[in-house]
Amino acid sequence: MPVPALRNVTRRLGHRRWFAAAARVLVPADRVVGRLTRGRVVALGLVPSLLITTTGRRSGQPRGNPLLYVPDGDAFVVAGSNWGQPRPPAWALNLLADPAATVTVAGRRIPVRAHLATGAERDRLWGLLVREWPAYETYVERAGGRPVHVFRLTPVGGATAGD
């Protein structure tokens, strides 16, 4: 578990434009650390994080990305904020094209099926995400009206988010 003070500082800095820019640059390093630690260390352990592997909608190749998540019962909830960029992240577009994916959480690989949340379900899940990472609200403003996709990733084959 991360040091609470460091986690709180990180959550406050998440609203800053420079923080999002720096974090985007560090994502490739975070991918490498996540792979080397088999998903045990993602985002330096500062927020609940997973590695998602989707199938590239154009290439057909596996594509991995570290993401913040919140648990929701047996599932994982993620947001396609792309740090507030005008375009959605590629992993979200990949899930829209093919909802089958794999997440790696604390070293466990779990096959999941993505469901794009809408309406009241999206509002509820968005509330969970914003409680964990308040900067998501800032990212929505920066995205200039682009919808931020919220996905509920449900394990297939009996695994759960809480295992």
C-alpha positions as MATLAB code, in Angstrom:
seq = 'MPVPALRNVTRRLGHRRWFAAAARVLVPADRVVGRLTRGRVVALGLVPSLLITTTGRRSGQPRGNPLLYVPDGDAFVVAGSNWGQPRPPAWALNLLADPAATVTVAGRRIPVRAHLATGAERDRLWGLLVREWPAYETYVERAGGRPVHVFRLTPVGGATAGD';
ca = [
       0.000    0.000    0.000;
       1.427    3.423   -0.899;
       2.295    6.040    1.668;
      -0.995    7.965    2.198;
       0.687   11.394    2.060;
       2.358   10.620   -1.283;
      -0.903    9.257   -2.654;
      -2.778   12.397   -1.566;
      -0.178   14.687   -3.158;
      -0.384   12.681   -6.380;
      -4.183   13.002   -6.411;
      -3.934   16.797   -5.999;
      -1.277   17.118   -8.694;
      -3.411   15.076  -11.096;
      -5.393   18.235  -11.939;
      -2.315   20.076  -13.194;
      -1.751   20.217  -16.935;
       1.994   19.532  -16.520;
       1.212   16.407  -14.480;
      -0.903   14.933  -17.283;
       1.805   15.785  -19.829;
       4.515   14.171  -17.689;
       2.371   11.127  -17.002;
       1.735   10.594  -20.723;
       5.491   10.596  -21.322;
       5.988    8.062  -18.498;
       3.326    5.599  -19.677;
       5.792    3.610  -21.847;
       8.111    3.215  -18.828;
       5.129    2.202  -16.698;
       4.262   -0.467  -19.307;
       7.788   -1.865  -19.065;
       7.783   -1.873  -15.246;
       4.361   -3.528  -15.283;
       5.568   -6.249  -17.649;
       8.823   -6.833  -15.746;
       6.952   -7.154  -12.445;
       4.182   -9.221  -14.055;
       1.646   -6.567  -13.157;
       2.644   -6.314   -9.503;
       3.875   -2.710   -9.828;
       1.848   -0.321  -11.974;
       1.738    3.472  -11.506;
       4.315    3.013   -8.732;
       1.513    1.610   -6.595;
       0.158    5.124   -5.994;
      -3.342    4.333   -7.278;
      -5.151    1.051   -7.908;
      -3.845    0.092  -11.327;
      -3.954   -2.739  -13.800;
      -2.435   -3.583  -17.139;
      -5.024   -4.065  -19.867;
      -4.233   -5.995  -23.011;
      -6.582   -5.368  -25.913;
      -6.453   -6.463  -29.536;
      -5.428   -3.656  -31.878;
      -8.440   -2.855  -34.051;
      -6.232   -2.242  -37.107;
      -3.179   -4.390  -36.443;
      -4.823   -7.350  -34.726;
      -1.812   -7.366  -32.382;
      -1.962   -7.347  -28.564;
      -1.699   -3.842  -27.094;
      -0.974   -3.249  -23.405;
      -1.647   -0.167  -21.298;
      -1.483    0.644  -17.593;
      -4.765    2.056  -16.256;
      -6.239    3.254  -13.008;
      -9.245    1.149  -12.026;
     -11.850    0.877   -9.319;
     -13.495   -2.395   -8.345;
     -17.249   -2.765   -8.749;
     -18.391   -6.056   -7.326;
     -16.706   -8.724   -9.407;
     -15.602   -6.275  -12.116;
     -13.012   -3.579  -12.846;
     -14.078   -0.084  -13.933;
     -11.838    2.052  -16.173;
     -12.199    5.411  -17.925;
     -10.950    6.346  -21.393;
      -9.867    9.841  -20.350;
      -6.553    9.897  -22.243;
      -5.383   12.498  -19.715;
      -7.886   14.999  -21.165;
      -6.637   14.821  -24.737;
      -9.090   15.620  -27.567;
      -8.971   12.037  -28.868;
      -9.960    8.881  -26.985;
      -7.183    6.458  -26.094;
      -6.488    3.664  -28.566;
      -7.200    0.997  -25.954;
     -10.785    2.310  -25.569;
     -11.342    2.230  -29.336;
      -9.904   -1.287  -29.356;
     -12.448   -2.356  -26.720;
     -15.282   -0.843  -28.731;
     -14.158   -2.926  -31.719;
     -13.511   -6.107  -29.699;
     -14.658   -6.258  -26.055;
     -12.484   -9.280  -25.197;
      -9.395   -8.297  -23.213;
      -7.092   -9.407  -20.427;
      -6.193   -7.482  -17.299;
      -3.209   -8.120  -15.095;
      -3.751   -7.105  -11.490;
      -1.255   -7.815   -8.715;
       0.431  -10.393  -10.927;
      -2.787  -12.208  -11.890;
      -3.882  -12.390  -15.537;
      -7.659  -12.292  -15.807;
      -9.633  -12.557  -19.058;
     -12.424   -9.949  -19.154;
     -15.243   -8.761  -21.372;
     -15.732   -4.997  -21.664;
     -19.132   -3.373  -21.431;
     -19.496    0.317  -22.346;
     -21.497    1.896  -19.532;
     -24.269    4.324  -20.422;
     -27.038    6.219  -18.635;
     -27.526    5.698  -14.908;
     -24.951    2.888  -14.824;
     -22.310    5.191  -16.318;
     -23.184    7.925  -13.808;
     -22.769    5.496  -10.899;
     -19.471    4.111  -12.197;
     -18.192    7.606  -13.015;
     -18.812    8.559   -9.373;
     -16.649    5.629   -8.233;
     -13.856    6.659  -10.611;
     -13.918   10.331   -9.577;
     -13.799    9.386   -5.886;
     -10.565    7.515   -6.591;
      -9.077   10.047   -9.040;
     -10.731   13.500   -8.778;
      -8.681   14.769  -11.738;
     -10.998   12.860  -14.095;
     -13.357   15.850  -13.838;
     -10.529   18.125  -15.022;
      -9.743   15.745  -17.882;
     -13.360   15.936  -19.079;
     -13.079   19.729  -19.262;
      -9.797   19.517  -21.184;
     -11.186   16.950  -23.617;
     -13.383   19.693  -25.084;
     -16.705   17.875  -25.064;
     -15.396   14.510  -26.210;
     -17.233   11.716  -24.398;
     -15.056    9.864  -21.916;
     -15.872    6.181  -22.268;
     -16.436    4.274  -19.040;
     -16.032    0.515  -19.248;
     -16.982   -2.191  -16.800;
     -14.587   -5.105  -17.326;
     -16.250   -8.311  -16.176;
     -14.061  -11.354  -15.598;
     -14.875  -14.428  -17.644;
     -14.159  -17.911  -16.397;
     -14.843  -17.414  -12.674;
     -12.160  -14.878  -11.666;
     -13.226  -11.688   -9.858;
     -11.826   -8.242   -9.151;
     -11.703   -9.054   -5.468;
      -9.725  -12.328   -5.758;
];
